[in-house]
Amino acid sequence: MSVLVFRLLALISLSIPAVLFWHTGFPIYSFFSAAILTFWIYSQNRGWQWSNHMVLVVGVALNAFSALLINPHLWILFSTTFLLISWDYFNYLLFLKKADSKDKILKSEKQHFLNISLFIGAAVGMSTFSVFIELKTTFLISIILVILTTIGLLQLFRWLKISTGN
Amino acid sequence: MKKSIYLLSLISFCLIFAGLLTLNPILISMAIPFVIYLFCGQITFPVKVDLVFTRSLSIERTFPGLPVDITVWVHNSGSSLKDLLVDDLLPDRLSVEHGSQRHIINLKHGETVQWKYTVKGKRGSYNFDSIQVSFRPLLGIKNEKTHFPTKGKLMIFPEITNIKRVAIHPHRTRVYSGEVPARSGGTGVNFFGVRKYQSGDPLNAINWQASARHPYDLFTNEYEKERVADVGIILDGRERINISNQDDSIFEYSVVAAATLSNAFLNQGDRVGLLHYGKFLDWTFPGYGKIQRERIFRVLTAVEPGHSLVFSYLEYLPTRLFPAGSQLVLISPLTQEDSQVLLQIRAIGYRILVISPDPISFEKRYLPTSSSSHLALRILTVERELLLRKLVRGGIQVVNWNVNEPFDKVVATLGRSHILHSSVVVV
């Protein structure tokens, strides 16, 4: 089941920028997206974890590029969210592969699918909400916001690093 | 999973800064899923893991190739856990026959889960010290591995075959009755000689034919005493001569021979000691009976060939460990330079029986059939034949064991020989 979900999510995540590029007259990037998708599915079959990280970086870069090139579009947010979820599913499939016994796997897959659905809902909702918020600030407030964001993110990552024991 | 955290952190940083630089809200919004993902991964990771593992083995002492059932119980005393990958780490030389040692399980508070699997293995002493558990939170930002201590030990003894009797004839024997001819007259089974009649000799022991030739004297038959003997088994574990190929090693045959012979000698009532000559000297002090058999088998279960600069040659073989005039059994594939040392040991009064697993027949299995390999095998066979003949001429009993044949069949040839003081070569 999870393999099918991964393929579906990967298809959604990379077909969105492909369609957007196609419609705005950049077919070369559409073909590039299709190539990445093919490679990703192939590498999942082979169990190449390195390719998963690579595709995530390239996919996000492609989405960011499309956000700069094309008028800001909500679809790009969805694509990024699905890209992240596909990346997670790839890792999850590798985790499942480690188990020889398949008796409890189906239950685990269902649970994971439910968690992911909740995450997609939350992430897409918050991202969409953030797009429609309009704040008019001065340059000074923007600088303060940037500094606060940076400190906040650094604190979050430090917390993650400490809790993983690395 | 450190890599994943860095990767997602880097992506979210880059997106936020790119968004701020270009004043593009979409880029900043794109970072939100990544930040939520990192956050959810953190908060869904189990805070307290309180698992208790128990393992039980259907049998703790067995022989190669026989199945052993392993049952594992895991009890969760802490909070509910999901997606636990439990891996009962197995040593390399054990293989799973049925079931699986790796499971993904979900455990509620107070729940106990058990599973069973069957393993088979090669000779060795295996400790099951721990079970590895990998946790994966609901969103897999972290994948932490923890080892839980467990108990369990499996000993797979070397395969043995039952041999009724191994014919040896040492110079000295011990005082207790046994099965080894003691080179002196007394009560026994085999005819030893004739002596003058002494009062008290039973009438059925009188040799009437000899007495008829001497009208004024009577003669009595004497039989050879049978006593227990001191036997020192030397297992040659020098890495340079114990060739191995893929999963197979000629050393395994040496171990089988050592186990079979020590079992046979102890069954005969002999006093047996074992010396493993390899990386170091592993000396099992001589003894009798079942306890000694257990000691020797435990040593043979764990022995491996090893390399040592000191013990690369047999010249440092400590013969003083063995009683003078006792029977030594050397189990070794042999090399050319070993002959000199063996002849010296023979010269100082020890009886030596060499059991030599044939490295040529062992290696032949793995060689391609070609004219060059055929020629090489012929040359090596001639060299080995000369080496063995040299030993036989020096008064050493030699058994050249073609490892494609069962050991008991080869040793039976030795057992049938009644002329024990002459040497036997089975080629």
Contacts between the chains, C-beta under 8 A, distances in Angstrom:
chain1	res1	chain2	res2	distance
A	53	B	3	7.1
A	53	B	4	7.8
A	53	B	7	5.7
A	56	B	7	7.1
A	56	B	11	7.3
A	57	B	7	7.4
A	57	B	11	6.9
A	60	B	11	5.5
A	60	B	15	7.2
A	60	B	30	7.2
A	63	B	30	6.5
A	64	B	15	6.6
A	64	B	18	6.3
A	64	B	27	5.9
A	64	B	30	6.8
A	67	B	24	6.1
A	67	B	26	4.3
A	67	B	27	5.7
A	67	B	30	7.1
A	68	B	22	6.5
A	68	B	24	6.6
A	68	B	27	7.7
A	72	B	24	6.6
A	72	B	25	6.7
A	72	B	26	4.3
A	73	B	26	7.2
A	76	B	26	5.8
A	76	B	30	7.0
A	77	B	26	6.7
A	77	B	29	5.5
A	77	B	30	6.2
A	77	B	33	8.0
A	80	B	30	4.6
A	80	B	33	6.2
A	81	B	33	4.6
A	84	B	33	5.3
A	84	B	34	6.4
A	84	B	37	6.0
A	88	B	37	7.5
A	88	B	139	6.3
A	88	B	140	5.9
A	91	B	4	7.4
A	91	B	140	5.1
A	92	B	136	7.8
A	92	B	140	6.1
A	95	B	83	7.4
A	95	B	85	6.7
A	95	B	104	7.9
A	95	B	134	7.7
A	95	B	136	5.7
A	95	B	140	6.9
A	95	B	143	7.1
A	96	B	104	6.9
A	98	B	85	5.7
A	98	B	87	7.5
A	98	B	102	6.4
A	98	B	134	7.6
A	99	B	85	6.0
A	99	B	100	7.6
A	99	B	102	5.2
A	99	B	103	6.0
A	99	B	104	4.3
A	100	B	96	7.7
A	100	B	100	3.6
A	100	B	101	7.2
A	100	B	102	4.7
A	100	B	103	7.8
A	101	B	99	7.6
A	101	B	100	4.1
A	101	B	102	6.6
A	101	B	103	4.7
A	101	B	104	7.4
A	101	B	115	7.2
A	103	B	103	7.9
A	104	B	103	6.7
A	104	B	104	5.4
A	104	B	105	5.6
A	104	B	106	6.8
A	105	B	104	5.9
A	107	B	106	6.6
A	108	B	82	7.3
A	108	B	83	5.6
A	108	B	104	5.5
A	108	B	106	6.7
A	111	B	82	6.3
A	111	B	83	7.6
A	111	B	106	7.4
A	112	B	83	7.4
A	112	B	138	7.5
A	115	B	138	4.4
A	115	B	139	6.7
A	116	B	139	7.8
A	119	B	36	7.1
A	119	B	37	7.0
A	119	B	40	6.4
A	119	B	139	6.3
A	122	B	36	6.2
A	123	B	32	6.6
A	123	B	33	3.9
A	123	B	36	5.2
A	123	B	37	7.4
A	124	B	33	7.9
A	126	B	32	5.3
A	126	B	36	6.8
A	127	B	29	4.5
A	127	B	30	7.3
A	127	B	32	4.7
A	127	B	33	6.3
A	128	B	29	7.9
A	130	B	25	7.2
A	130	B	28	7.2
A	130	B	29	4.7
A	130	B	32	6.0
A	131	B	25	5.8
A	131	B	26	6.7
A	131	B	29	5.3
A	142	B	20	7.7
A	146	B	20	5.7
A	149	B	16	6.2
A	153	B	9	7.5
A	153	B	12	6.8
A	153	B	13	6.6
A	153	B	16	7.3
A	153	B	35	7.3
A	156	B	35	7.3
A	156	B	38	6.6
A	156	B	39	7.0
A	157	B	5	7.1
A	157	B	9	4.7
A	157	B	38	7.6
A	159	B	42	7.0
A	160	B	5	5.3
A	160	B	9	7.7
A	160	B	38	6.1
A	160	B	41	7.8
A	160	B	42	5.7
A	160	B	141	7.3
A	161	B	2	7.8
A	161	B	5	6.8
A	163	B	42	6.3
A	163	B	45	7.2
A	163	B	142	7.8
A	164	B	1	6.6
A	164	B	2	6.4
A	164	B	5	6.7
A	164	B	142	5.2
A	164	B	144	7.0
A	165	B	144	7.5
A	166	B	2	4.6
